[in-house]
Amino acid sequence: MTTVATQKTWMETHRYYPFSAYLRENFSIKIHKVSIHAGFTCPNRDGLVGIGGCTYCANESFSPNVREAILPIKGQIEKGITHLKKRYSAEKFIAYFQAFTNTYADVDTLKARYDEALLNKDVIGLSIGTRPDCITDEILDLIDSYAKKYHVWVEYGLQTIHDRTLHLVNRGHDYKSFEEAVIRTKKRNGIRICVHVILGLPGEDRNDMMETARTVSSMGIDGIKLHHLYIAKNTAMAHDYVKGDIKTLKMEEYVSLACDFLERISPDIVVQRLVGDTHGDFLIAPVWNTTKGEVFVAITNELKYRNSYQGSKYTPLYSTLQRS
């Protein structure tokens, strides 16, 4: 939970609770994430639950390690740390298992790969990106075992609470799978939960997105990553976009929706990301001709203009693990 002093600081600067403030609150030194491709795939690609993956997904568009020959995890960690120390003067690091589904293997394999990331003395935590249908009690017990010594997150890709949309984008799981995963994860006190949500998915209006905000916030999660829907090359959604079946958000529309979303989530939820990110020439749309930093400033300025802030319209739901 954010402290009074921290909340006062981010209220004055960002108007939302940024990950940078959370890290300063919890560590006395500068912390950064190191992204890792651990060689996993996804059950929505290999045929277990589906083929082709989510219609919007091109891992190579947001995870640079996917586009390169996969180095051993130890080598990826060393390369990432060298870069982050030089660029940001970072001192310690959280190993971020980012690409694809990082709990999609047997427990022995998972342990070996997590352990390899932790061999480096500068790594003080793990952040494990996965799907809610790829988590078991045995895997959660393994992840929780690291929490005695390390700072541990599990990041669940949800995107929306609406089953019709999850089906439309070929997610391969429903909202109930997510709800059950969160319930099981919360039984382990050492694991922090971050949830990924996409704003602007096909067929969703503002009310749909705000329902996702209220419902996810009610579940007692620790972090959120917001993304705008973007169209990347080599995705099924790219074909629909070219045909004119899908529209993307203008920057001004996204800024407004992001502020609406932030207003409806608990001020204790740390915002780990506020805008989608692409690398290389994979982006088709939307092209905003602006930097991520400028989007952040626009969101803060909009909240200031509204005289608002994260949590200003937050109302706890009756039950923390049920939809209203």
Secondary structure, DSSP 8 states (H G I E B T S, - for coil): ---HHHHHHHHHHTSS-BHHHHHHHH-SS-EEEEEE--S---TTTBSSS-BS--TT--HHHH-GGGGS----HHHHHHHHHHHHHHHH---EEEEEE-SS-TT-S-HHHHHHHHHHHTTSTTEEEEEEEE-TTS--HHHHHHHHHHTTTSEEEEEEEEE-S-HHHHHHTT-SS-HHHHHHHHHHHHTSTTEEEEEEEEES-TT--HHHHHHHHHHHHTTT-SEEEEEE--EETTSHHHHHHHTT------HHHHHHHHHHHHHTS-TTSEEEESS----TT-EEE------HHHHHHHHHHHHHHHT--TTTT----SSTTS--
